[in-house]
Structure formats: C-alpha cells, structure tokens
Amino acid sequence: MRTALAFWRRSPASATSTTLVLHCPDEINWLHVVLKFALSLMLLGNLMAPFAARAQNLGTSPQFGQAVQGQQATTVEGTVLNIVNWGCNVIAPVIAIACLGVAGWHFKSGRGYMGWGVTGVALMVISGLGRMAEGFITQAQGIQ
C-alpha cells in the first residue's frame, strides 16, 4: 500500500500519518556490546592474518614451502600431512568446543544435550589421537 506524502494530500483525513519513534533502552546491554566487540576483533584478525602469517613454524625457524621436516608441500605425502595436522590441531578442537558449548546451552535450557556432548567429546578424542600419532611419527624420525 502506497501512502502519499503529507504535502501532496488533499484532505487531512485521507491517509494516516506515520511517525517513526525510536525507543532507547534505559540500560546498556553489556553482553551485546562485548559480543559486537569480540566479533569486530575476529573480523579484523581475519583481515590482518595474511599479513602476519607468512610461513609455518616447524621448529626453531620458519620454513617456507615445506609441509613437515623432510617433506615438500607439493608432494602427496606433504599435502596429506598438512591436512591431517590442520584437521587434528585446528578444526576438530574448534568444532568440539562449539559442540560442548551448545550442549551446555541445551542442558541449561532443559533440552536434549547428550548428542552435542558426545559429538564434542568424540572430536576431542579424534584430535588427541591425531596428535598422538603425530608424536609417534616425530619420535620415530629420530631413530636411525
């Protein structure tokens, strides 16, 4: 429905006037402010990360173009090791923490939480097993 502007109307009763009223809260919602600030920091960090991270740190000095010691990043083995490292050290723990947070939220609100909790714990177990295998491989490289 289209309404004409106030100065184009012929009679004052032809259309109702619409006024926009903004209601400001009496108190500041600090949780909302903190969440906006944290999300802003995450966005800024994601925009600035490519400038700050130019190499992987594989020991005492950064190694450019290498997946792990003794492997090239362009080989299949180096690519698989990178994917496993990234999945076990970054992706699985982050998703596990999110799942455990959702499980806590569901427990607090009285909804089903067991599926989220089991998923979070399972992801942490997967991350731990991947790190354990990585440690075994690293120790075995030193044996001659």
MODELLER restraints for C-alpha pairs under 7 A, 6 or more apart:
rsr = mdl.restraints
at = mdl.atoms
rsr.add(forms.Gaussian(group=physical.xy_distance, feature=features.Distance(at['CA:3:A'], at['CA:15:A']), mean=6.89, stdev=0.5))
rsr.add(forms.Gaussian(group=physical.xy_distance, feature=features.Distance(at['CA:55:A'], at['CA:62:A']), mean=5.93, stdev=0.5))
rsr.add(forms.Gaussian(group=physical.xy_distance, feature=features.Distance(at['CA:55:A'], at['CA:63:A']), mean=6.41, stdev=0.5))
rsr.add(forms.Gaussian(group=physical.xy_distance, feature=features.Distance(at['CA:55:A'], at['CA:64:A']), mean=5.60, stdev=0.5))
rsr.add(forms.Gaussian(group=physical.xy_distance, feature=features.Distance(at['CA:56:A'], at['CA:62:A']), mean=5.66, stdev=0.5))
rsr.add(forms.Gaussian(group=physical.xy_distance, feature=features.Distance(at['CA:56:A'], at['CA:63:A']), mean=6.09, stdev=0.5))
rsr.add(forms.Gaussian(group=physical.xy_distance, feature=features.Distance(at['CA:56:A'], at['CA:64:A']), mean=6.92, stdev=0.5))
rsr.add(forms.Gaussian(group=physical.xy_distance, feature=features.Distance(at['CA:57:A'], at['CA:63:A']), mean=6.36, stdev=0.5))
rsr.add(forms.Gaussian(group=physical.xy_distance, feature=features.Distance(at['CA:58:A'], at['CA:68:A']), mean=6.81, stdev=0.5))
rsr.add(forms.Gaussian(group=physical.xy_distance, feature=features.Distance(at['CA:65:A'], at['CA:72:A']), mean=6.94, stdev=0.5))
rsr.add(forms.Gaussian(group=physical.xy_distance, feature=features.Distance(at['CA:65:A'], at['CA:73:A']), mean=5.87, stdev=0.5))
rsr.add(forms.Gaussian(group=physical.xy_distance, feature=features.Distance(at['CA:66:A'], at['CA:72:A']), mean=4.87, stdev=0.5))
rsr.add(forms.Gaussian(group=physical.xy_distance, feature=features.Distance(at['CA:66:A'], at['CA:73:A']), mean=4.80, stdev=0.5))
rsr.add(forms.Gaussian(group=physical.xy_distance, feature=features.Distance(at['CA:67:A'], at['CA:73:A']), mean=4.60, stdev=0.5))
rsr.add(forms.Gaussian(group=physical.xy_distance, feature=features.Distance(at['CA:67:A'], at['CA:78:A']), mean=5.15, stdev=0.5))
rsr.add(forms.Gaussian(group=physical.xy_distance, feature=features.Distance(at['CA:67:A'], at['CA:82:A']), mean=6.00, stdev=0.5))
rsr.add(forms.Gaussian(group=physical.xy_distance, feature=features.Distance(at['CA:68:A'], at['CA:78:A']), mean=6.84, stdev=0.5))
rsr.add(forms.Gaussian(group=physical.xy_distance, feature=features.Distance(at['CA:71:A'], at['CA:78:A']), mean=5.38, stdev=0.5))
rsr.add(forms.Gaussian(group=physical.xy_distance, feature=features.Distance(at['CA:72:A'], at['CA:78:A']), mean=5.57, stdev=0.5))
rsr.add(forms.Gaussian(group=physical.xy_distance, feature=features.Distance(at['CA:73:A'], at['CA:79:A']), mean=5.84, stdev=0.5))
rsr.add(forms.Gaussian(group=physical.xy_distance, feature=features.Distance(at['CA:88:A'], at['CA:127:A']), mean=4.44, stdev=0.5))
rsr.add(forms.Gaussian(group=physical.xy_distance, feature=features.Distance(at['CA:88:A'], at['CA:130:A']), mean=5.57, stdev=0.5))
rsr.add(forms.Gaussian(group=physical.xy_distance, feature=features.Distance(at['CA:88:A'], at['CA:131:A']), mean=6.69, stdev=0.5))
rsr.add(forms.Gaussian(group=physical.xy_distance, feature=features.Distance(at['CA:89:A'], at['CA:127:A']), mean=6.46, stdev=0.5))
rsr.add(forms.Gaussian(group=physical.xy_distance, feature=features.Distance(at['CA:92:A'], at['CA:123:A']), mean=5.47, stdev=0.5))
rsr.add(forms.Gaussian(group=physical.xy_distance, feature=features.Distance(at['CA:92:A'], at['CA:124:A']), mean=6.64, stdev=0.5))
rsr.add(forms.Gaussian(group=physical.xy_distance, feature=features.Distance(at['CA:92:A'], at['CA:127:A']), mean=5.86, stdev=0.5))
rsr.add(forms.Gaussian(group=physical.xy_distance, feature=features.Distance(at['CA:93:A'], at['CA:123:A']), mean=6.71, stdev=0.5))
rsr.add(forms.Gaussian(group=physical.xy_distance, feature=features.Distance(at['CA:93:A'], at['CA:124:A']), mean=5.90, stdev=0.5))
rsr.add(forms.Gaussian(group=physical.xy_distance, feature=features.Distance(at['CA:93:A'], at['CA:127:A']), mean=6.56, stdev=0.5))
rsr.add(forms.Gaussian(group=physical.xy_distance, feature=features.Distance(at['CA:96:A'], at['CA:120:A']), mean=4.06, stdev=0.5))
rsr.add(forms.Gaussian(group=physical.xy_distance, feature=features.Distance(at['CA:96:A'], at['CA:121:A']), mean=6.74, stdev=0.5))
rsr.add(forms.Gaussian(group=physical.xy_distance, feature=features.Distance(at['CA:96:A'], at['CA:123:A']), mean=5.40, stdev=0.5))
rsr.add(forms.Gaussian(group=physical.xy_distance, feature=features.Distance(at['CA:96:A'], at['CA:124:A']), mean=6.08, stdev=0.5))
rsr.add(forms.Gaussian(group=physical.xy_distance, feature=features.Distance(at['CA:97:A'], at['CA:120:A']), mean=6.54, stdev=0.5))
rsr.add(forms.Gaussian(group=physical.xy_distance, feature=features.Distance(at['CA:99:A'], at['CA:116:A']), mean=5.32, stdev=0.5))
rsr.add(forms.Gaussian(group=physical.xy_distance, feature=features.Distance(at['CA:99:A'], at['CA:117:A']), mean=6.49, stdev=0.5))
rsr.add(forms.Gaussian(group=physical.xy_distance, feature=features.Distance(at['CA:99:A'], at['CA:119:A']), mean=6.71, stdev=0.5))
rsr.add(forms.Gaussian(group=physical.xy_distance, feature=features.Distance(at['CA:99:A'], at['CA:120:A']), mean=4.98, stdev=0.5))
rsr.add(forms.Gaussian(group=physical.xy_distance, feature=features.Distance(at['CA:100:A'], at['CA:116:A']), mean=6.37, stdev=0.5))
rsr.add(forms.Gaussian(group=physical.xy_distance, feature=features.Distance(at['CA:100:A'], at['CA:117:A']), mean=5.37, stdev=0.5))
rsr.add(forms.Gaussian(group=physical.xy_distance, feature=features.Distance(at['CA:100:A'], at['CA:120:A']), mean=5.30, stdev=0.5))
rsr.add(forms.Gaussian(group=physical.xy_distance, feature=features.Distance(at['CA:102:A'], at['CA:116:A']), mean=6.66, stdev=0.5))
rsr.add(forms.Gaussian(group=physical.xy_distance, feature=features.Distance(at['CA:103:A'], at['CA:113:A']), mean=4.68, stdev=0.5))
rsr.add(forms.Gaussian(group=physical.xy_distance, feature=features.Distance(at['CA:103:A'], at['CA:114:A']), mean=6.98, stdev=0.5))
rsr.add(forms.Gaussian(group=physical.xy_distance, feature=features.Distance(at['CA:103:A'], at['CA:116:A']), mean=5.04, stdev=0.5))
rsr.add(forms.Gaussian(group=physical.xy_distance, feature=features.Distance(at['CA:103:A'], at['CA:117:A']), mean=5.32, stdev=0.5))
rsr.add(forms.Gaussian(group=physical.xy_distance, feature=features.Distance(at['CA:106:A'], at['CA:112:A']), mean=6.17, stdev=0.5))
rsr.add(forms.Gaussian(group=physical.xy_distance, feature=features.Distance(at['CA:106:A'], at['CA:113:A']), mean=5.27, stdev=0.5))
rsr.add(forms.Gaussian(group=physical.xy_distance, feature=features.Distance(at['CA:107:A'], at['CA:113:A']), mean=5.55, stdev=0.5))
